[in-house]
Amino acid sequence: MGKYQPQRGTYDAYGGFLNCFNIVLNVLSEMAKQYNYKEIITPIYESTDLFIRSSGEGSDVVRKEMFSFKDRGDRDISLRPEMTAGVIRSVVSNKLYANADLPLKLFYKGPAFRYERPSKGRYRQFNQFGVETIGVTSYLSDVEVICLGYRSLQELGLLDVKLKINTLGNQASRERYNQALKDYFQDKIESMCEDCKTRFNVNILRILDCKVEEDQKIIKECPKLDDYLDDESKEYFRKVLEMLDQLNIPYEVDNTLVRGLDYYSGVVFEYHYSSPEGVNLGAVGAGGHYPNLVSEIGGPSLECVGFAFGIERLVTLLEDIIPETYKEPDLSVFIGHIGKEAIEHSLLLADYLRENYIDVDLTFDDKSLSSQIKLANKKNARLFIVVGEDEMKNYVYQVKDLSQKTQMAVSYCDLVDYIMEKLSPSINDESEDFENDED
């Protein structure tokens, strides 16, 4: 073991994990593009005040989990604990809304940082993928965002996903409900946990998130948000649910779902995954509607909706349920040489194939051909090209298909086309059988 190890809550990505990580990001990115979302990249650190203003002083993210510091100009800086605030800040800073046909549809991916207890699939440096729709004027935007997240999880192979959904109502509804909660918890709060005591004064809705067993018994009997919603909020939510029914997206209305960041209002949701045995493995992503964040950061009054996935969480699930995603990709071509004189020729041939977008590997050691074939098999190479004295002289190469145990003599001019055809899964090979070469 080396002298230096990764810091607690961080990890090194390589091998099968990294392959699966990239698959997840590629699938999510391509799905977002299908819905005409455009990628945006924002800084990893921002003004601390941005996250306090967006997440809320009472959120666990702000109170317990941010990595914050003073820069050399004595400014308060924080590594981003989530990415929505930075995206909205960018939209306002660059006036991206000014000349755009609203809604503005953006997706993002990248690292975020929270000082929390590490566990399986959860790290202090982690990666998020998410989307934001800015300038929402219809409940259908909420539905489209929810649908994109659900279909993306299906595309990854997570088929047993259930949507948990709730509405926090509009501002007037929330204010009425907040007062009802204050009246209910007023004579109970002293017996509850320290987090609940803080939330009582800062953001009382967050008490509903408490996981302390004794507190949950008290919370279970508290007023229900649905009783304080006005007709407009109820109608908006009803329309969202009706469209989800038409889209065949299964959901469960969860009246206790409030989400952990203060900017949410209206529809909020979480994607929960259940194992084949029916065990709920928890939320794999979440999001919701937020009407005021753009204006609070200094922009115009634009309502928004979005979601985010934790990439490591998805990778961990795929490792368990679709293990074939958790392996390194196979190699297309390995070039084997016979004799020291053929090594340089092999490198020139490899360079030619790589210029034609074919992945190639070879060894520069003077190994026997059979040893090189074993090495190619170890790397899961599909094709093996032999370079010997005759091949260098005539520019005709023996190309061995290691999976089908066949080989074919192919000229230099035809080599790229032949390889591309062989790598296509629809090609039926009619070349002659071969045996592994021995010296």
N, C-alpha and C positions, 0 to 999 in steps of 0.2 A: 504494500500500500504506500502510495506516495505521500510526501510531506503535506501537500495541500489537497483538500477535498472540497467539493461544491458546498456552498453555504446552505444552511438549513432552509428547506423550502424551495430549493432550486435543483436543476438536474441537467445532465448532458444528454442530448438527443442524437441517436445514431442507430444504424441497423434497422431491424424490423419496426421499432417504435417510430423512427423518423419516416420510414416509408409509409406507415399508416397515417402519421401526422400529415404528410403531404397529400395523401389521398383524400383525407377529410377536408383539408383546405381547398383542394382543387374542386371537389364535388360541390362544396358550399358556394365557392366563387362562381362556378359555371351556372348553378341554379339561380343565383342572384342576377346574373347577366341575362338569363332567360326572362326574368321579370323586368328587365331594362334598368337595373340598378348600376350605377357607375362607382368605381372604386375611389376612395379618398384615403390619403395617408396623413396623419397628424403627428405632432411631436409626442415623445414619450413622457416629457415633463411639462407642466404648466404651472401657472400661478396657483398657490394653495387655495386662494379665495374662490377660484372658479369651481373647485370641487366642493368646498363648503357651501357655496351658493346653490349648486345643482343638487348635490346629494342630501343636503340638510345637516345642520349641526347635530341633530339627534340621531342620525344614522350611525350604525356600527362602523361603517366604512370610514366616516370622518372621525369619530371619537376614538376608535381603537386600531384601525388597520392601515392608515396611510403612512407611506414612507415620505417624510417631509424633512426639509433642511433649509438653511440659509445659503444663498449663493454669495459670491464675492461682493456683490452690490448690496448685500444685506436685504435681499428680497426673499420672501417666503415662497419656496418652490416645493412641489410634490410630484413624485412619480405617479402617473395616472393610475387610479384604482379601478377605473372603468373607462370606456371610450366614448360614450355618448356625449359627455360634456365637452370634450375636445372637438368632436365633430361639429357640434352646434356652435362652439366658439369660432371654428374655422368658417362656417357658413356666414356668421355675422361679421367676422373680421374682413373677409374677402367679398362680402355682399353677393354671395352666390345666388341669392334669391332674386336679385334685382332684374336680371335679364333672362331668367329661367322660366320655362313653362311649369308652373306648380301643379302637382307636388314635385319637389326635388327629391330624387330617390338615390340614396348613397349606400354603399357597403364598405366595410372596413375589416381589417385583420391585423393582429399584432399583439405584442406583449403588454400586460398590465401587472400591477403590483399591489398586493395586500398583505399586511402583516397579520396572518391568521395561522391557526394550528394546521400544519400540513397533514394530509391524509391521502388515501389512495385516490389518484386522479385530481387532487387539489394541492396546489403549490402556492408559495408566496410570489414567485414570478410565474405567471401563467399566460396563456394566449386566448384571446377572444376573437370571435367572428361575429359580426352583427350587421344589421341594416337599420337605416333611419329613413322614414318618409316625412318630409318637411313641407308644410302647407296643406295639411289634411282638411278637406271640406266635406267629406262624406264618410259614413260608417263603413263603406266598402273599402276604404284604404286600410282600416283596422282589419277587415276580413282578409284582404290580399296579403298583408304582412303575416298574419297568423297562418294563412295557407302556405306561404313560401317557407316558413319555418317547419311546418308539418311535412310538406312534400320533400324538403331537403333531408329530414331525418329518415323518411322512407327510402329516399335514393341511396342513403348510406347503408341501408339494410336494417335499420331499427324499425321494425314493423309494428311492434306492440307498444305504440306511443299513445298516451291519452293526454288530451288537453285539459288542464284545470283553468277555469276562467271565472272572473268576477268583474263587477263594476264598482268603482269608488264614487260614481256620480259626478255631477258638476260641483263647482265651488260652493254653491248654496247648500247642496245636499251634504257635502262633507262637513261644512260648518255646523249644521244641525246635528249630524251624527257625532262629531267631536264633542259637542256639548253634552249629548246623552251619555257618552263614555265617561266624561269627567264626572258627571253626576253619579254614575254607577260605581266608578272606582274610588271616589272621594274617600269613603270610609274603609276601603280595603287595601289601599296602596301601601300602607305602612307594613303590612305583612308579606308583601311581595318582594321580588329580587331587586337588587340595586339598579339593574338595567331598566326594569319597569318603572322604578321611581324616577329615573331620569327621563324616560319617554313620556311619563305622565305630564311633565312640564314642557317638554320640547316638541314632541310629536306623538300624541296619545294613540294614534292608529297603530304605531309600531308595537304597542303592548300585545296586540293580537298575534305577533310573530314569536312571542316568548315560548321557549321550549322547556322551561322548568315545570316539572310535573305538577307540583302543588299550585303553581300559578295558572296552569292550564285548566284546573278544576274551576277556578274563579272566572276565567275568561269564557268558559263554556256557557255560563249563565248570563253573559253580558248582552246588551241590546244588539240586535241584528241590523246591519247596514241597510238591508232591503226595505226595512220599515221607514227609512228616512229619505229614500230617493224620491225626487220629484218625477212628474209624469214624463218630462223630456228625457231624463236619464234612463228611465225604465224603457221608453220606446226605442231609444238608441240601442240599448243592450238587447232588446227583443229582436231587432232587425239583424244585429250581428249574429245572434244564435240561429235565427232562421236561415241565414246564408250558410252558416257552418253545417247545418242539417242538409242543405241542398248540395254542398260540396262533399258530403259523406265524411266529415271530420268528426270523430267521436270526442265528446267533451263531458266534463263534469263541472257544474256550477259550484264553486267553493266560496261560501260567504266569508270565510276567514282569510282569504288570500288578499294581502294588501301590498306586497312587494317591499323591498328594503330601502328604496331610494325615494326621497321626498318629492321628486318632480312628477311622479305618476299621478294621474287623475283619470277618471273615466274607466275604460276597459283595461284590465290587467290580466296576465295569463302566464302559465308555466307549462312546459312540456315534460311529462313524466313518463319514464320508461319502465315497463314491467318485464321481468324475466319470463322465459317459456314456462316456468313453474308458477307464474302468477304473482311473484314477489315484486312489489313496487320498489325500484332501485333509486327512486328520488328524481328530482328535477334535473334535466340535462340542458335546459335553456329556459329563458323567460323574457318577458317584455311587457309593453303596455303603451297606453296613450298618455301623452304629456302636453298640456296646452300652453304653458306659460314660460318654458325654459328659454325659448328664443328671445322673448321680450325681456326677461330678467337679465339676460346677458348683454342686452343693448340693441337687439334687433327689433323688427316689427312684430306684431302679434300674429304668430303662425302656430297652429296646432300641429303636433307631430305624433308619430307612432313608430315603434321599433322593437327589435328583440336582439338578444346576444346569446351565443353558445360559448361554453368553455371547451376549448379544443382538447385539452388533456383528458377531460371527463369523457368526451366522445371516444377518444382513442382507447382509453381503458375499457370501455364497454365493448368496442369492436374486437379487442384482443380476446375477450371472453366468448363472444357470440359468433364472430366471423374470423376465426384465427388465420385464415388464408390472407387477410389483409395485413397481417402482422409479420410479414417476411420481406426480405430484401428482393427487389425486382431481379428477374433473370437476366443473364447476359445474352446478347444477340450472337456475337461472333468471338471466337478465340482463334488466334493464329498460332499454329505450331510450326517450328522450324527444325530442319534436319541439318545439323552441323553448324559450326560457328559462322561460316560464310553466309548463311541464310538469315542471320539475326537482323542485320541492317536492312535487307530486302523486306523482311517482315514488318519492320517499323515503317518503312515507306508505304507498304501496302495498307497498314493500319491507318496511316495518316490519310490516304486516299479515301478509304471507307468512311472515316470519321468526317471528312469534308462533305460526304454525302449523307450525313445525319444517321449513321449506323454506329451503335456503341460496340466497341472492340476492346479486347484486352489481349496481352501476350506476356511472356516472360523473357527476360534478357539473359537468363542463365542457360548454360549449355546442357539441357536435360534431354533424356531420351524422349522419343515421340510418345511412347506409351505413358510416360510420366506426365507429359504435357496434356494428354487426353484426360488423364485422371484429374489433373488440375482444372481443366475445362469443365469436367463433370461436377467437380466440387463447387464451381462458380455458377452451376446451372446454365451453362452456355448451350444455346440451341444448335449453333453451327460451328464446325471446326475446319479451318482451312490449312492445308498442308503446303509448306514452302520448302522445297528441296532443290537439288541441282537442276533437275529437268524443268521444274516450275520457273526457276529464275531464267532459264535459257529460253523457254517457249512461251512464257506468260500465260500458261494454262494451269489451273490449280484444281487439286482434288478437294472438293467441298463435302464434308461429312455432316450428315444430319444426326446429331447425337441422340435425339429422342426417338427417331424412326429407324435408326440403324441402317441408313442408306448413304450412298455417296454418288457424286457426279463430277465429271471433269468440266470445268467452266473457264472460258477465256477471260482475260483481263477486261475486255470491252463489255462483256456480258455480265460481269460479276455483280455489279450493284443491282441490276434488274433482277438477277436470279435470287440474290439474297432477300430483296424486298418481297419477292413472290413467296419464297420459302417461309418468311416470317408472317405472311398472311395466313390466318387460320383456315381460309377456305380452299387452300391449294391441296390437291391430291398428289402425293409424291409417287413417281413411277421410276425412280432411279434405282440402280442396282445395290444389293446388299453389300456390306463391308464388315470386316473384322477389325478389332483394334490392332493397330500396327505395333509390331515389336521390332527392336533393333536387330 
